[in-house]
Amino acid sequence: MKIAAFDTSSKALTLAILEDETLLAQMTLNIKKNHSITLMPAIDFLMNSLDMKPTDLDRIVVAQGPGSYTGLRMAVATAKTLAHTLKIELVGVSSLLALVPEQAEGLVIPIMDARRNNVYAGFYQSGQVVRPEAHLPLAEVLEIAGATNQPVTFVGETTAFVEQIEAALPQAAIQPTLPDAAAIGRLGLDLPAQSIHDFVPNYLKRVEAEENWLKTHQESSDSYIQRL
């Protein structure tokens, strides 16, 4: 199975082409660029470098969230368009799981900066979810990590939080990591294909416009999206 996998849920853009678990080509750009401008040319570049055509692909695997609203919307729209146009399978995987190194031991907590000292956080052990991913204050994540009786490693977008992590959990390991499109492709290799029509980003947090709307409207079945 030939797979195109990509992630634009953070500042980094990562893209890979795989055949089953074998990585054929990969590109990662960790620069603040407009991913909507960069992604499709990057896909074209890798495909042309491999003498492959889009019609050679069997599956699209995309980081489905959480992360940047703009980045997620763009990635999901691109993935759905490619899957629909090429009539191939579409699969989504967690953007947080994509930050977890394959050999990590103990409790691994991937984090992404969600601003205002909040983070998107996952909780994994041996690649398995041990607590639901969530949008949380960093202090709450540190409290959860401190309650465990095993080694803890923070990965992902850790740079802005190093001092707070070290102050609260001096024994915790801190390992900055970038999303890995090859890992995303392998994670999505054996997952069941998802409905292209129903496929949506996993934001884990309401968009700011919806939060502002809810300040003056009671939440009910008459939702923000339905009102718009």
C-alpha positions as CSV (number, residue, x, y, z in Angstrom):
1,M,0.0,0.0,0.0
2,K,1.4,3.4,-1.0
3,I,0.6,6.1,1.5
4,A,1.0,9.9,1.6
5,A,1.1,11.1,5.2
6,F,1.3,14.7,6.5
7,D,0.9,17.0,9.4
8,T,0.4,20.8,9.5
9,S,-1.1,21.1,12.9
10,S,1.8,23.1,14.4
11,K,4.6,25.4,13.2
12,A,6.3,22.4,11.6
13,L,5.1,20.9,8.3
14,T,6.0,17.2,7.8
15,L,5.3,15.0,4.9
16,A,6.2,11.4,3.9
17,I,5.6,8.9,1.2
18,L,5.6,5.3,2.3
19,E,5.1,1.9,0.8
20,D,3.6,-0.1,3.6
21,E,6.0,0.5,6.5
22,T,8.9,1.4,4.3
23,L,9.7,5.1,4.1
24,L,10.3,6.2,0.5
25,A,10.8,10.0,1.0
26,Q,10.2,12.5,3.8
27,M,10.4,16.3,4.3
28,T,10.0,18.3,7.5
29,L,10.1,22.1,7.6
30,N,10.3,23.7,11.0
31,I,9.8,27.3,10.0
32,K,6.9,29.7,10.4
33,K,5.4,29.5,6.9
34,N,1.9,29.5,5.5
35,H,1.4,25.7,5.2
36,S,-1.4,26.3,2.7
37,I,1.1,27.6,0.3
38,T,3.8,25.0,1.1
39,L,2.0,21.7,1.4
40,M,0.8,20.9,-2.1
41,P,4.2,21.9,-3.7
42,A,5.9,19.7,-1.2
43,I,3.7,16.8,-2.1
44,D,4.4,17.4,-5.8
45,F,8.1,17.6,-5.1
46,L,8.3,14.3,-3.2
47,M,6.0,12.5,-5.7
48,N,8.1,13.7,-8.6
49,S,11.3,12.8,-6.8
50,L,10.0,9.2,-6.6
51,D,8.7,9.2,-10.2
52,M,5.3,8.6,-8.7
53,K,1.9,10.0,-9.8
54,P,-0.9,10.8,-7.4
55,T,-2.9,7.9,-8.9
56,D,-0.2,5.6,-7.5
57,L,-1.4,6.4,-4.0
58,D,-3.7,4.0,-2.1
59,R,-4.3,6.0,1.2
60,I,-4.0,9.4,2.7
61,V,-3.0,9.6,6.4
62,V,-3.3,13.0,8.1
63,A,-2.7,14.3,11.6
64,Q,-6.3,15.1,12.6
65,G,-5.6,17.2,15.6
66,P,-5.4,18.8,18.0
67,G,-3.4,21.8,17.1
68,S,-3.6,25.1,15.2
69,Y,-7.1,25.7,13.9
70,T,-5.9,27.0,10.6
71,G,-3.3,24.3,10.2
72,L,-5.8,21.5,11.0
73,R,-8.5,22.9,8.7
74,M,-6.0,23.2,5.8
75,A,-4.6,19.7,6.3
76,V,-8.0,18.0,6.6
77,A,-9.4,19.9,3.6
78,T,-6.3,18.9,1.5
79,A,-6.6,15.3,2.7
80,K,-10.3,15.0,1.9
81,T,-9.8,16.6,-1.5
82,L,-7.0,14.2,-2.4
83,A,-8.9,11.2,-1.1
84,H,-12.1,12.1,-2.9
85,T,-10.5,13.1,-6.2
86,L,-8.2,10.0,-6.3
87,K,-10.9,7.7,-4.9
88,I,-8.6,6.4,-2.2
89,E,-8.8,5.8,1.5
90,L,-8.5,8.4,4.2
91,V,-7.3,7.9,7.8
92,G,-6.7,10.3,10.6
93,V,-4.3,9.9,13.5
94,S,-3.6,12.0,16.6
95,S,-1.3,15.0,16.2
96,L,-0.1,14.4,19.8
97,L,0.7,10.7,19.2
98,A,2.8,11.8,16.2
99,L,5.1,13.6,18.7
100,V,5.8,10.4,20.7
101,P,9.2,8.7,20.0
102,E,8.9,5.0,19.2
103,Q,11.3,4.0,22.0
104,A,9.9,6.2,24.8
105,E,9.5,4.4,28.2
106,G,7.2,5.1,31.1
107,L,4.5,7.7,30.9
108,V,5.0,9.9,27.9
109,I,3.2,13.2,27.8
110,P,3.3,15.0,24.4
111,I,2.3,18.6,24.6
112,M,1.5,21.4,22.1
113,D,1.3,25.0,23.1
114,A,-2.3,26.2,23.2
115,R,-1.4,29.7,24.4
116,R,-2.1,31.4,27.8
117,N,-0.1,28.7,29.6
118,N,-2.5,26.0,28.3
119,V,-1.5,23.0,26.3
120,Y,-3.0,20.2,24.3
121,A,-1.7,17.1,26.1
122,G,-1.8,13.4,25.5
123,F,-0.9,10.6,28.0
124,Y,0.7,7.5,26.5
125,Q,2.5,4.4,27.7
126,S,3.9,1.9,25.3
127,G,2.1,3.7,22.5
128,Q,-1.3,3.2,24.2
129,V,-3.6,5.9,25.5
130,V,-3.8,5.9,29.3
131,R,-5.8,9.1,29.7
132,P,-7.9,11.0,27.1
133,E,-6.2,13.7,25.2
134,A,-7.3,17.1,26.4
135,H,-6.9,20.9,26.4
136,L,-5.6,21.7,29.9
137,P,-3.8,24.3,31.9
138,L,-0.1,23.3,32.2
139,A,-0.5,23.2,36.0
140,E,-3.1,20.5,35.7
141,V,-0.9,18.4,33.4
142,L,2.0,18.7,35.9
143,E,-0.3,17.7,38.7
144,I,-1.4,14.6,36.8
145,A,2.2,13.7,35.9
146,G,3.3,14.2,39.6
147,A,0.7,11.7,40.8
148,T,2.2,8.8,38.8
149,N,4.7,6.4,40.3
150,Q,6.7,5.9,37.1
151,P,9.2,7.8,34.9
152,V,7.7,10.7,33.1
153,T,8.9,12.2,29.8
154,F,7.5,15.4,28.3
155,V,7.8,15.6,24.5
156,G,6.7,17.8,21.7
157,E,6.5,21.6,22.1
158,T,8.3,21.7,25.4
159,T,10.6,24.7,25.0
160,A,8.3,27.3,26.4
161,F,7.5,25.2,29.5
162,V,10.9,23.8,30.5
163,E,11.3,26.0,33.6
164,Q,7.8,25.1,34.9
165,I,8.3,21.4,34.3
166,E,11.7,21.4,36.0
167,A,10.3,23.3,39.0
168,A,7.4,21.0,39.5
169,L,9.0,17.7,38.4
170,P,12.8,17.8,38.7
171,Q,13.1,14.1,37.8
172,A,11.0,14.3,34.6
173,A,12.8,14.0,31.3
174,I,12.1,16.7,28.7
175,Q,12.6,15.9,25.0
176,P,11.6,18.4,22.4
177,T,10.3,16.6,19.4
178,L,8.8,17.4,16.0
179,P,5.9,15.6,14.3
180,D,7.1,12.7,12.2
181,A,5.1,12.1,9.0
182,A,6.7,8.6,8.6
183,A,5.4,7.6,12.1
184,I,2.0,9.1,11.1
185,G,1.9,6.9,8.0
186,R,2.8,3.8,9.9
187,L,0.2,4.5,12.6
188,G,-2.4,4.9,9.9
189,L,-1.4,1.8,7.9
190,D,-3.7,-0.7,9.6
191,L,-6.5,1.6,10.8
192,P,-9.9,1.3,9.1
193,A,-10.6,3.8,6.4
194,Q,-12.9,6.7,7.5
195,S,-15.8,8.4,5.8
196,I,-14.5,11.2,3.7
197,H,-17.7,13.1,4.0
198,D,-17.8,12.9,7.9
199,F,-14.1,13.4,8.5
200,V,-13.4,16.6,10.6
201,P,-10.5,18.0,12.6
202,N,-10.3,17.0,16.3
203,Y,-9.8,20.5,17.8
204,L,-10.3,19.4,21.5
205,K,-11.3,23.0,22.2
206,R,-14.0,25.3,20.9
207,V,-12.8,28.0,18.4
208,E,-12.5,31.5,20.0
209,A,-15.6,32.8,18.1
210,E,-17.7,30.0,19.6
211,E,-16.5,30.6,23.1
212,N,-17.3,34.3,22.7
213,W,-20.8,33.4,21.4
214,L,-21.5,31.1,24.3
215,K,-20.8,33.9,26.8
216,T,-24.0,35.5,25.7
217,H,-26.0,32.4,24.7
218,Q,-27.0,29.4,26.7
219,E,-25.5,26.2,25.3
220,S,-28.2,24.0,23.9
221,S,-29.2,21.9,20.9
222,D,-29.4,25.3,19.2
223,S,-25.6,25.4,18.8
224,Y,-23.2,28.0,17.6
225,I,-22.7,26.2,14.3
226,Q,-26.4,25.7,13.8
227,R,-27.1,29.4,14.5
228,L,-24.5,30.5,12.0
